[in-house]
Amino acid sequence: MTVADALGWAQRLLQGAGLHEARREAEILLAACVNRERAWLIAHPDAVLSSLQRRRFEGWVRRRARREPLAYITRRAWFYGLELTVGRGVLIPRPETELLVEVFLRWAAHSKAGSPILVDAGTGSGAIAAACLQHAPQWRGVGIDRSRRALRTAQVNRRKLGLTARLMLIQGEWLSALRPRSVNAVLSNPPYVLPDEWSALQPEITQYEPRMALLVPADDPLMPYRRIAHDARQVLRSPSLLAFETSPRLAPLLAEQLPRWGFANPQVVRDYSGAERVVYVVRD
């Protein structure tokens, strides 16, 4: 089977599965399978796949046809310019979450914190902490997650990005493992999907990504935010930043509640589509 044959077969199969960018996705899968760039595929349509490459590619395409996310199949995801390892049991980093990193970096550039430490609460793949530390070299970080599986993935990314000495990973529930007045920034992307939104999501999300990282309780949707804010009052030291990524439906509710939880003057940042996405509070 040549590259051209493989791409043609994959495109037809993926189109039949209802995927609208079948050609692009076929190219992504094949490029990852043969460990080449997509441009190489275009330049070498007559290159012949080995039997191992062919079997792997056919298996990957069939998995994608069942709507398994590309990132889980290739075990690759890009976030804030970084190539990360991801897998089942770990939330795939979203482009919207990059706004949380930008809020942190803007604040950190002017912060006068000495020996500064950030916390990524619910770190998953370690994407938020890794992106922040790559662009703020004077900072150290702590990534916390209750999932051992997620922490194993974060360990892979920490090692791959050369952050072993600067990023500590801890298994725990939000901020409960931290000492009082020990950190300067708490960043988090807690669950924010409401139960009434679940059925409208793509099957890539509902069938494959971890529900506990996505769904909030219908009767208390701000519960994870409240728990983090409560503990953040104890662990943050001056100067400090508390910042959440959330949904457009929850952002105004969160901004309303934060002053009642001890964080006055919250600011709301809109994403590139104009939706309220990040809510943060700065303390001097």
C-alpha positions as YAML, in Angstrom:
chain: A
units: angstrom
residues:
- id: 1
  name: MET
  ca: [0.00, 0.00, 0.00]
- id: 2
  name: THR
  ca: [1.38, 3.41, -0.99]
- id: 3
  name: VAL
  ca: [0.89, 6.68, 0.84]
- id: 4
  name: ALA
  ca: [-1.66, 7.77, -1.78]
- id: 5
  name: ASP
  ca: [-3.55, 4.46, -1.51]
- id: 6
  name: ALA
  ca: [-3.60, 4.65, 2.29]
- id: 7
  name: LEU
  ca: [-4.87, 8.22, 2.34]
- id: 8
  name: GLY
  ca: [-7.57, 7.51, -0.23]
- id: 9
  name: TRP
  ca: [-8.83, 4.48, 1.70]
- id: 10
  name: ALA
  ca: [-8.77, 6.34, 5.03]
- id: 11
  name: GLN
  ca: [-10.54, 9.38, 3.60]
- id: 12
  name: ARG
  ca: [-13.40, 7.27, 2.28]
- id: 13
  name: LEU
  ca: [-13.78, 5.41, 5.59]
- id: 14
  name: LEU
  ca: [-13.74, 8.57, 7.68]
- id: 15
  name: GLN
  ca: [-16.16, 10.35, 5.38]
- id: 16
  name: GLY
  ca: [-18.51, 7.40, 5.77]
- id: 17
  name: ALA
  ca: [-18.27, 7.82, 9.53]
- id: 18
  name: GLY
  ca: [-19.51, 11.41, 9.20]
- id: 19
  name: LEU
  ca: [-16.22, 13.21, 9.79]
- id: 20
  name: HIS
  ca: [-16.13, 16.50, 7.92]
- id: 21
  name: GLU
  ca: [-12.33, 16.88, 7.71]
- id: 22
  name: ALA
  ca: [-11.64, 13.33, 6.63]
- id: 23
  name: ARG
  ca: [-8.66, 14.10, 4.39]
- id: 24
  name: ARG
  ca: [-6.91, 16.26, 6.97]
- id: 25
  name: GLU
  ca: [-7.46, 13.70, 9.70]
- id: 26
  name: ALA
  ca: [-6.25, 10.87, 7.47]
- id: 27
  name: GLU
  ca: [-3.06, 12.82, 6.84]
- id: 28
  name: ILE
  ca: [-2.56, 13.51, 10.56]
- id: 29
  name: LEU
  ca: [-2.97, 9.83, 11.38]
- id: 30
  name: LEU
  ca: [-0.66, 8.62, 8.63]
- id: 31
  name: ALA
  ca: [2.01, 11.22, 9.40]
- id: 32
  name: ALA
  ca: [2.02, 10.14, 13.04]
- id: 33
  name: CYS
  ca: [2.04, 6.49, 12.03]
- id: 34
  name: VAL
  ca: [5.16, 6.83, 9.85]
- id: 35
  name: ASN
  ca: [6.73, 9.48, 12.12]
- id: 36
  name: ARG
  ca: [6.86, 12.12, 9.39]
- id: 37
  name: GLU
  ca: [5.41, 15.58, 8.77]
- id: 38
  name: ARG
  ca: [2.25, 15.93, 6.68]
- id: 39
  name: ALA
  ca: [4.27, 17.75, 4.02]
- id: 40
  name: TRP
  ca: [6.33, 14.58, 3.53]
- id: 41
  name: LEU
  ca: [3.19, 12.64, 2.65]
- id: 42
  name: ILE
  ca: [2.32, 15.15, -0.06]
- id: 43
  name: ALA
  ca: [5.84, 14.99, -1.47]
- id: 44
  name: HIS
  ca: [6.02, 11.18, -1.42]
- id: 45
  name: PRO
  ca: [2.64, 9.80, -2.57]
- id: 46
  name: ASP
  ca: [4.28, 6.67, -4.03]
- id: 47
  name: ALA
  ca: [6.20, 5.72, -0.87]
- id: 48
  name: VAL
  ca: [5.25, 2.20, 0.22]
- id: 49
  name: LEU
  ca: [4.17, 1.50, 3.79]
- id: 50
  name: SER
  ca: [5.71, -1.41, 5.64]
- id: 51
  name: SER
  ca: [3.37, -4.17, 6.74]
- id: 52
  name: LEU
  ca: [3.64, -2.94, 10.33]
- id: 53
  name: GLN
  ca: [2.84, 0.64, 9.32]
- id: 54
  name: ARG
  ca: [-0.11, -0.51, 7.25]
- id: 55
  name: ARG
  ca: [-1.62, -2.58, 10.08]
- id: 56
  name: ARG
  ca: [-1.12, 0.21, 12.58]
- id: 57
  name: PHE
  ca: [-2.59, 2.82, 10.26]
- id: 58
  name: GLU
  ca: [-5.65, 0.70, 9.44]
- id: 59
  name: GLY
  ca: [-6.25, 0.15, 13.15]
- id: 60
  name: TRP
  ca: [-5.91, 3.84, 13.90]
- id: 61
  name: VAL
  ca: [-8.30, 4.84, 11.14]
- id: 62
  name: ARG
  ca: [-10.93, 2.37, 12.34]
- id: 63
  name: ARG
  ca: [-10.60, 3.76, 15.87]
- id: 64
  name: ARG
  ca: [-11.10, 7.28, 14.54]
- id: 65
  name: ALA
  ca: [-14.14, 6.11, 12.57]
- id: 66
  name: ARG
  ca: [-15.60, 5.06, 15.93]
- id: 67
  name: ARG
  ca: [-15.07, 8.71, 16.98]
- id: 68
  name: GLU
  ca: [-12.13, 8.15, 19.30]
- id: 69
  name: PRO
  ca: [-10.29, 11.50, 19.49]
- id: 70
  name: LEU
  ca: [-7.24, 11.95, 17.30]
- id: 71
  name: ALA
  ca: [-5.15, 12.92, 20.31]
- id: 72
  name: TYR
  ca: [-5.84, 9.61, 22.06]
- id: 73
  name: ILE
  ca: [-4.95, 7.62, 18.96]
- id: 74
  name: THR
  ca: [-1.69, 9.43, 18.19]
- id: 75
  name: ARG
  ca: [-1.03, 10.21, 21.88]
- id: 76
  name: ARG
  ca: [-0.15, 13.75, 20.83]
- id: 77
  name: ALA
  ca: [-1.75, 17.09, 21.60]
- id: 78
  name: TRP
  ca: [-0.48, 20.63, 21.13]
- id: 79
  name: PHE
  ca: [-0.99, 23.31, 23.76]
- id: 80
  name: TYR
  ca: [0.52, 26.79, 23.83]
- id: 81
  name: GLY
  ca: [3.17, 25.71, 21.34]
- id: 82
  name: LEU
  ca: [4.13, 22.57, 23.26]
- id: 83
  name: GLU
  ca: [3.73, 19.01, 22.01]
- id: 84
  name: LEU
  ca: [2.28, 16.98, 24.87]
- id: 85
  name: THR
  ca: [1.63, 13.31, 25.44]
- id: 86
  name: VAL
  ca: [-2.01, 12.50, 26.23]
- id: 87
  name: GLY
  ca: [-4.05, 9.32, 26.57]
- id: 88
  name: ARG
  ca: [-7.30, 7.86, 27.81]
- id: 89
  name: GLY
  ca: [-8.21, 9.06, 31.28]
- id: 90
  name: VAL
  ca: [-6.72, 12.52, 30.73]
- id: 91
  name: LEU
  ca: [-8.60, 15.53, 29.42]
- id: 92
  name: ILE
  ca: [-7.32, 16.68, 26.03]
- id: 93
  name: PRO
  ca: [-5.98, 20.26, 26.34]
- id: 94
  name: ARG
  ca: [-8.26, 22.84, 24.69]
- id: 95
  name: PRO
  ca: [-7.23, 26.00, 22.84]
- id: 96
  name: GLU
  ca: [-9.53, 28.02, 25.12]
- id: 97
  name: THR
  ca: [-7.43, 27.01, 28.13]
- id: 98
  name: GLU
  ca: [-4.47, 28.87, 26.64]
- id: 99
  name: LEU
  ca: [-6.21, 32.06, 27.79]
- id: 100
  name: LEU
  ca: [-5.65, 30.96, 31.40]
- id: 101
  name: VAL
  ca: [-1.92, 30.69, 30.67]
- id: 102
  name: GLU
  ca: [-1.94, 34.16, 29.11]
- id: 103
  name: VAL
  ca: [-3.63, 35.67, 32.17]
- id: 104
  name: PHE
  ca: [-0.96, 34.12, 34.39]
- id: 105
  name: LEU
  ca: [1.95, 35.25, 32.20]
- id: 106
  name: ARG
  ca: [0.71, 38.83, 32.01]
- id: 107
  name: TRP
  ca: [0.42, 38.97, 35.78]
- id: 108
  name: ALA
  ca: [3.70, 37.14, 36.44]
- id: 109
  name: ALA
  ca: [5.62, 39.54, 34.19]
- id: 110
  name: HIS
  ca: [4.90, 42.36, 36.66]
- id: 111
  name: SER
  ca: [4.75, 40.36, 39.89]
- id: 112
  name: LYS
  ca: [7.37, 41.08, 42.54]
- id: 113
  name: ALA
  ca: [7.02, 37.69, 44.21]
- id: 114
  name: GLY
  ca: [10.24, 36.22, 45.54]
- id: 115
  name: SER
  ca: [10.93, 32.51, 44.84]
- id: 116
  name: PRO
  ca: [7.48, 32.31, 43.21]
- id: 117
  name: ILE
  ca: [5.46, 29.09, 43.04]
- id: 118
  name: LEU
  ca: [2.34, 28.35, 41.00]
- id: 119
  name: VAL
  ca: [-0.18, 25.56, 41.47]
- id: 120
  name: ASP
  ca: [-2.10, 23.82, 38.70]
- id: 121
  name: ALA
  ca: [-5.07, 22.34, 40.56]
- id: 122
  name: GLY
  ca: [-6.44, 19.38, 38.61]
- id: 123
  name: THR
  ca: [-3.34, 19.24, 36.43]
- id: 124
  name: GLY
  ca: [-4.33, 16.31, 34.17]
- id: 125
  name: SER
  ca: [-1.64, 16.10, 31.48]
- id: 126
  name: GLY
  ca: [0.26, 18.95, 33.15]
- id: 127
  name: ALA
  ca: [-0.49, 21.25, 30.22]
- id: 128
  name: ILE
  ca: [-1.24, 24.45, 32.15]
- id: 129
  name: ALA
  ca: [1.71, 24.15, 34.53]
- id: 130
  name: ALA
  ca: [4.11, 23.18, 31.75]
- id: 131
  name: ALA
  ca: [3.12, 26.08, 29.50]
- id: 132
  name: CYS
  ca: [3.39, 28.58, 32.33]
- id: 133
  name: LEU
  ca: [6.79, 27.32, 33.49]
- id: 134
  name: GLN
  ca: [8.21, 27.25, 29.96]
- id: 135
  name: HIS
  ca: [7.48, 30.96, 29.60]
- id: 136
  name: ALA
  ca: [8.19, 32.03, 33.20]
- id: 137
  name: PRO
  ca: [11.60, 30.49, 33.91]
- id: 138
  name: GLN
  ca: [11.94, 32.06, 37.35]
- id: 139
  name: TRP
  ca: [8.86, 30.19, 38.61]
- id: 140
  name: ARG
  ca: [8.49, 26.72, 40.05]
- id: 141
  name: GLY
  ca: [5.24, 24.76, 39.98]
- id: 142
  name: VAL
  ca: [3.10, 22.15, 41.67]
- id: 143
  name: GLY
  ca: [0.64, 20.02, 39.71]
- id: 144
  name: ILE
  ca: [-2.08, 18.31, 41.73]
- id: 145
  name: ASP
  ca: [-4.54, 15.68, 40.58]
- id: 146
  name: ARG
  ca: [-6.53, 12.94, 42.28]
- id: 147
  name: SER
  ca: [-6.03, 10.59, 39.33]
- id: 148
  name: ARG
  ca: [-2.91, 8.42, 39.33]
- id: 149
  name: ARG
  ca: [-3.42, 7.84, 35.63]
- id: 150
  name: ALA
  ca: [-3.37, 11.56, 34.94]
- id: 151
  name: LEU
  ca: [-0.25, 12.04, 37.05]
- id: 152
  name: ARG
  ca: [1.58, 9.33, 35.11]
- id: 153
  name: THR
  ca: [0.85, 11.27, 31.93]
- id: 154
  name: ALA
  ca: [1.96, 14.52, 33.58]
- id: 155
  name: GLN
  ca: [5.21, 12.81, 34.60]
- id: 156
  name: VAL
  ca: [5.88, 11.90, 30.96]
- id: 157
  name: ASN
  ca: [5.35, 15.50, 29.88]
- id: 158
  name: ARG
  ca: [7.41, 16.89, 32.73]
- id: 159
  name: ARG
  ca: [10.35, 14.72, 31.71]
- id: 160
  name: LYS
  ca: [9.92, 15.37, 27.98]
- id: 161
  name: LEU
  ca: [9.89, 19.15, 28.49]
- id: 162
  name: GLY
  ca: [12.83, 19.22, 30.89]
- id: 163
  name: LEU
  ca: [10.78, 20.39, 33.87]
- id: 164
  name: THR
  ca: [11.59, 17.62, 36.35]
- id: 165
  name: ALA
  ca: [13.50, 19.98, 38.65]
- id: 166
  name: ARG
  ca: [10.87, 22.73, 38.55]
- id: 167
  name: LEU
  ca: [7.51, 20.92, 38.57]
- id: 168
  name: MET
  ca: [6.41, 18.82, 41.53]
- id: 169
  name: LEU
  ca: [3.48, 16.44, 41.00]
- id: 170
  name: ILE
  ca: [1.21, 15.44, 43.89]
- id: 171
  name: GLN
  ca: [-1.79, 13.17, 44.14]
- id: 172
  name: GLY
  ca: [-4.51, 14.95, 46.09]
- id: 173
  name: GLU
  ca: [-7.88, 16.67, 46.10]
- id: 174
  name: TRP
  ca: [-7.49, 20.22, 44.79]
- id: 175
  name: LEU
  ca: [-5.33, 22.23, 47.26]
- id: 176
  name: SER
  ca: [-5.74, 20.12, 50.38]
- id: 177
  name: ALA
  ca: [-2.12, 18.87, 50.38]
- id: 178
  name: LEU
  ca: [-0.51, 22.33, 50.45]
- id: 179
  name: ARG
  ca: [0.88, 24.22, 53.43]
- id: 180
  name: PRO
  ca: [-0.53, 27.64, 54.42]
- id: 181
  name: ARG
  ca: [1.00, 30.66, 52.68]
- id: 182
  name: SER
  ca: [3.15, 28.48, 50.44]
- id: 183
  name: VAL
  ca: [2.30, 29.57, 46.87]
- id: 184
  name: ASN
  ca: [1.74, 32.74, 44.84]
- id: 185
  name: ALA
  ca: [-0.61, 31.59, 42.10]
- id: 186
  name: VAL
  ca: [-3.44, 29.06, 41.90]
- id: 187
  name: LEU
  ca: [-4.62, 28.19, 38.41]
- id: 188
  name: SER
  ca: [-7.37, 25.72, 37.65]
- id: 189
  name: ASN
  ca: [-9.58, 24.41, 34.89]
- id: 190
  name: PRO
  ca: [-12.22, 22.60, 36.98]
- id: 191
  name: PRO
  ca: [-15.20, 20.78, 35.49]
- id: 192
  name: TYR
  ca: [-17.68, 23.19, 33.95]
- id: 193
  name: VAL
  ca: [-20.08, 21.21, 31.76]
- id: 194
  name: LEU
  ca: [-23.63, 21.27, 33.11]
- id: 195
  name: PRO
  ca: [-25.66, 18.04, 32.86]
- id: 196
  name: ASP
  ca: [-28.18, 19.65, 30.51]
- id: 197
  name: GLU
  ca: [-25.32, 20.38, 28.07]
- id: 198
  name: TRP
  ca: [-23.98, 16.82, 27.95]
- id: 199
  name: SER
  ca: [-26.17, 15.42, 25.16]
- id: 200
  name: ALA
  ca: [-25.20, 18.25, 22.80]
- id: 201
  name: LEU
  ca: [-21.48, 17.47, 23.00]
- id: 202
  name: GLN
  ca: [-19.58, 15.53, 20.36]
- id: 203
  name: PRO
  ca: [-19.20, 11.75, 20.87]
- id: 204
  name: GLU
  ca: [-15.43, 12.26, 21.02]
- id: 205
  name: ILE
  ca: [-16.08, 13.93, 24.38]
- id: 206
  name: THR
  ca: [-19.00, 12.00, 25.82]
- id: 207
  name: GLN
  ca: [-17.74, 8.53, 24.88]
- id: 208
  name: TYR
  ca: [-14.03, 8.90, 25.54]
- id: 209
  name: GLU
  ca: [-12.95, 11.79, 27.77]
- id: 210
  name: PRO
  ca: [-13.12, 11.47, 31.58]
- id: 211
  name: ARG
  ca: [-16.54, 12.56, 32.83]
- id: 212
  name: MET
  ca: [-15.22, 13.53, 36.25]
- id: 213
  name: ALA
  ca: [-13.00, 16.16, 34.60]
- id: 214
  name: LEU
  ca: [-15.94, 17.65, 32.68]
- id: 215
  name: LEU
  ca: [-19.28, 17.43, 34.52]
- id: 216
  name: VAL
  ca: [-20.35, 19.57, 37.46]
- id: 217
  name: PRO
  ca: [-23.18, 18.63, 39.86]
- id: 218
  name: ALA
  ca: [-26.51, 19.93, 38.62]
- id: 219
  name: ASP
  ca: [-27.55, 21.04, 42.09]
- id: 220
  name: ASP
  ca: [-24.24, 22.73, 42.98]
- id: 221
  name: PRO
  ca: [-22.28, 23.60, 39.80]
- id: 222
  name: LEU
  ca: [-19.86, 25.92, 41.61]
- id: 223
  name: MET
  ca: [-18.86, 23.28, 44.16]
- id: 224
  name: PRO
  ca: [-15.31, 22.65, 42.80]
- id: 225
  name: TYR
  ca: [-14.67, 26.38, 42.48]
- id: 226
  name: ARG
  ca: [-15.85, 27.01, 46.03]
- id: 227
  name: ARG
  ca: [-13.59, 24.29, 47.40]
- id: 228
  name: ILE
  ca: [-10.57, 25.62, 45.56]
- id: 229
  name: ALA
  ca: [-11.28, 29.23, 46.59]
- id: 230
  name: HIS
  ca: [-11.76, 28.20, 50.23]
- id: 231
  name: ASP
  ca: [-8.37, 26.46, 50.33]
- id: 232
  name: ALA
  ca: [-6.73, 29.18, 48.23]
- id: 233
  name: ARG
  ca: [-7.47, 31.67, 51.01]
- id: 234
  name: GLN
  ca: [-5.14, 29.61, 53.20]
- id: 235
  name: VAL
  ca: [-2.36, 28.64, 50.79]
- id: 236
  name: LEU
  ca: [-1.85, 31.88, 48.84]
- id: 237
  name: ARG
  ca: [0.77, 34.39, 49.95]
- id: 238
  name: SER
  ca: [1.22, 37.96, 48.76]
- id: 239
  name: PRO
  ca: [1.35, 38.90, 45.94]
- id: 240
  name: SER
  ca: [-1.11, 36.37, 44.58]
- id: 241
  name: LEU
  ca: [-3.28, 35.33, 41.67]
- id: 242
  name: LEU
  ca: [-6.32, 33.04, 41.69]
- id: 243
  name: ALA
  ca: [-7.53, 32.21, 38.18]
- id: 244
  name: PHE
  ca: [-10.12, 29.80, 36.80]
- id: 245
  name: GLU
  ca: [-11.11, 28.73, 33.34]
- id: 246
  name: THR
  ca: [-14.85, 28.12, 33.19]
- id: 247
  name: SER
  ca: [-17.82, 28.23, 30.84]
- id: 248
  name: PRO
  ca: [-19.78, 31.26, 29.62]
- id: 249
  name: ARG
  ca: [-22.75, 30.07, 31.68]
- id: 250
  name: LEU
  ca: [-20.78, 29.73, 34.91]
- id: 251
  name: ALA
  ca: [-18.44, 32.73, 34.55]
- id: 252
  name: PRO
  ca: [-20.93, 35.39, 35.74]
- id: 253
  name: LEU
  ca: [-22.04, 33.19, 38.63]
- id: 254
  name: LEU
  ca: [-18.44, 32.60, 39.67]
- id: 255
  name: ALA
  ca: [-17.60, 36.31, 39.47]
- id: 256
  name: GLU
  ca: [-20.62, 37.04, 41.66]
- id: 257
  name: GLN
  ca: [-19.65, 34.47, 44.30]
- id: 258
  name: LEU
  ca: [-15.89, 35.05, 44.58]
- id: 259
  name: PRO
  ca: [-16.23, 38.18, 46.78]
- id: 260
  name: ARG
  ca: [-18.41, 36.15, 49.17]
- id: 261
  name: TRP
  ca: [-15.61, 33.58, 49.35]
- id: 262
  name: GLY
  ca: [-13.01, 36.22, 50.23]
- id: 263
  name: PHE
  ca: [-11.76, 37.28, 46.80]
- id: 264
  name: ALA
  ca: [-12.84, 40.83, 46.01]
- id: 265
  name: ASN
  ca: [-12.89, 42.55, 42.61]
- id: 266
  name: PRO
  ca: [-12.86, 39.55, 40.28]
- id: 267
  name: GLN
  ca: [-12.09, 40.21, 36.63]
- id: 268
  name: VAL
  ca: [-13.62, 38.34, 33.68]
- id: 269
  name: VAL
  ca: [-11.73, 37.75, 30.43]
- id: 270
  name: ARG
  ca: [-13.43, 36.84, 27.18]
- id: 271
  name: ASP
  ca: [-11.99, 34.32, 24.75]
- id: 272
  name: TYR
  ca: [-11.44, 34.96, 21.04]
- id: 273
  name: SER
  ca: [-15.05, 34.12, 20.25]
- id: 274
  name: GLY
  ca: [-16.25, 36.73, 22.74]
- id: 275
  name: ALA
  ca: [-17.41, 34.24, 25.39]
- id: 276
  name: GLU
  ca: [-16.63, 34.83, 29.07]
- id: 277
  name: ARG
  ca: [-13.93, 32.26, 29.76]
- id: 278
  name: VAL
  ca: [-11.48, 33.15, 32.57]
- id: 279
  name: VAL
  ca: [-12.31, 34.63, 35.97]
- id: 280
  name: TYR
  ca: [-9.39, 35.83, 38.11]
- id: 281
  name: VAL
  ca: [-8.53, 37.84, 41.21]
- id: 282
  name: VAL
  ca: [-5.21, 39.57, 41.97]
- id: 283
  name: ARG
  ca: [-4.03, 40.48, 45.46]
- id: 284
  name: ASP
  ca: [-1.01, 42.71, 46.20]
...
